[in-house]
Amino acid sequence: MRGNDVLRLDSVTAGYKGVDVLRDLTLNVPRASVVALLGPNGAGKTTALRFASGMLGGRAGRLYVGDDDLTRRPAHRVAQAGVCHIPEGRGIYPSLTVRENIAMFSPRIATAKLVDSAVAAFPHLKSKLKQAAGTLSGGEQQMLAIARALMARPRLLLMDEPSMGLAPALVDQVFDIIQTINGQGTTILVVEQNAAVALGIARRGYVLQNGRIVIHDTAETLLRADHIRRAYLGEN
């Protein structure tokens, strides 16, 4: 493994249709940590996750997962290296049942025991395995997206805006679950608009603006720095 890092993006420049969204972006995610990627809308956070999961190529820069250089490798190859991406909007299949959504992410035959283990941390889902995923509440859909990802036993979980559209009480619940998953050994890179909540569970934070990292430090330091929150995180 490159040092202690599960993920490293090294001097990445990438975008869409010839327009650069990320510009010379470098970040690293240490093993068993939570790292928060923060910044305003349009800063390039989702694009960074798409590059990290192999869904988007780049004009320059490298993608490392552990000791493997996966630059310009297809998304399925990055997934085989243990990277699982929960996109903004959760990416569930609304017409399939909860059980079917979970089972399709299993690398082997999804027995009832495996499905039950995947939802062990999500009591709201246990009684809804036969229900169509599209009928779940927003919070339940987010929990389903996480449970489904865990079926792949990822070494690195990429999460894009897990709090989007959730009531405050559900945001706390989802982030408690994220913290529990990390405590079990899964490394997490999370993109989140709610900076205070994300930094509350993270070890380090990166602030992205106009495709560039403008500051990075420990989560504790970023939380304490009023001028950083006002300048880069849209807080008063």
N, C-alpha and C positions, 0 to 999 in steps of 0.2 A: 504494500500500500504506500502511496506517495506520502511519506511522513505519517501523520495520523488522519489524513483526510480521506473521507469517502467520496467526496465530489470536489473537483476544482475546475473552474472556468478561468481560462488563462488568456487575457488580452483579446476578448471576443468582440468582433464587429459583425453585426447581423441585422437583418431587417426583411422587408418585403418589397418585391418589384423594384429593386434597385435603390430603395430608400433605406438608409441605415437607421435603425431604432436603437440598437446597442452600439456603443462606441468605446472600444478598448476596455471592456468590462472584465475585471478580475475579481473572483471571490472564491472562498474555500469553505467547506462544511466539514468540520472534524467529526470523527466517529462518535456515535452515541450522543450527539449534541442536537439542540434545536437552534437553528439560525433563522432570523427574521429578515426578509427583504422588503423594505418599506419605501414609500415615496408617493407622490401625487398621481392621479389618473394620467395615463399617457406617458409615464416615465420609462416604461419598458419592462416592467416587472413580469408580466405574462410572457413576453417574448423571451426573457431570460429562462423561464421554466421550460418553454418550448424547446429552446436550444439544449437545455440540460437533459431533456428526455429524448432527444434525437428527432423530435417532430419538425425541427427547423434547422437547416444548415446555416453556415456562416460564411462571410466573405473573408474573415481572418480569425485566428485564435484557435485554441484547443479545448477539447472536452475530455477530462480524465474522470473515470470512475474507479476508485482504488488505484491499482497499478496499471489499469488498462487505458490506453489512448483510444477513445471511441469517436474521435472527430470524424464527422461525415459518415458515420455508421448509421444504418436505418434504425428507426425507433424500436423495432422488435429486438434488435441486437442489444440496444441499451437496456431494454426491459429484462432481457436474459441475464444481464450483469447485475440485476437486483434493484433497478430503479422503477418505481411505480408513481405515476402522475395522476393526481386527482385534479381535473381542470376546473376552472371557474364554471359554475353552472352544474357541477357535480358529475355530469356525463352518464347518468343512469339511463336505463331503458324503461320508459314508463309503462309500456304494454306488458312487460315481463313481470313475473311475481318477484317478491323480495328474495325468495330462495333462488330463483333462476338467475337474478342479477348477481348474487353472491357466488353461486356455483360456477358461473362462466369465467371467473377469474382464478379458479383453482388450477394449479399446474398438473393435477392428477384427478382421478375420479372423485367428485365432491360427495362424499358420504354424508349422511345425516349428522354423524358425529363431528365431521369437519365444519359443516355449516353451523352447527350449534356452538362450536368453539369460536367461530368468527364473530358471532353475535353475543358472546358471553358478556362483553362490556356494554352492551346496548339493550337494556331490558325492554325499551319501547319496541324493539324489532322482534323480540322472541315470539310474541303472539300474532305477528303479522307476516309470517313467512309465506303464506299462501295468498297474500293480498297483492294487487297490482301496485308496482312501485310508484306509478303516477298518482295514486290516491293518497300517498303519504304527505304529511306536513313538510314544510321546508327543513325543519330541524331533523326530522326522521330521514329525509332524503340525504342530508349531509352525513348522518350516522351510517346510513346504508353505503354511501360512497366510501367511507373509511373502512367499514367492515369488509366490503368487497375487495378493497386494496390489500387488506391484511391476509386475504386468502392466498395471495402470491408470495407471502413471506418476504417482503422487500427488505433490503439492507438500507435503502434510502427512499423516503416518501416525500414527494414534491406536492405541496398543497397550495392551491390558488384560491384565495379569498374564502376560507372556510366559514367566515361569519356572515357572508353576504345574504341579506334578506332575513336574518334571524332576529328574533326578539332578544333583548339583553340577557334574560335568564338562560335562554338556549345557547347564546354565545359562550357564557361561562361554562355551561355543561360540555359543549363541544371542545373547548380548550382544556378542560379538565381531562377529557378522554385523550386528547393529543398528548398531554403531559404524561398520562399513564402509559400510553404506547411508547413514548420515548424512554420512560423508566424501565421498560421491558427490553430495551436495547436497540430500537429502531431509530435511525438518524433521520432528522426532518429538516427540510427547507420549506419555510412557509412564507407566502406572499400574503400581506394583510393590510387593509386600510386602517383598521383599528390598532394603531401603533402601541398604545398602552397595554392592550390585552396580549398582543404578540410578544412584546418585549418582556411582559410579565412571566413568560414561560421559557424565553430564549436565553441562550448563553451569550450570543453576539448578535449584532444587528448591522445591516448594510442599508444605507439610504441612497436610493437611485433617483436621479433627476436628469431629464433630457438624455437618457441612455447612458449616463456615466455615474459611477459611484462617487458621491460627493463627500461622504464621511462613513467610516465604520469604526466600531468600538464595542466594548462590552455592553450588554443590554442594560446593566445597571447604570453605566455612565450616560448612555443615551436617554434613559428615563429621567435622570437627574438634571440634564442640561436643558433649561428653559429655552435658551436661544436656538438650540437645535430643533426643538419641537415647534417653535414658532416659524423658523425659517424654512424647514424642510418637510414637516409632517402636518402642516395645516392646523395646528392647535393654537389656541389663544393663551 
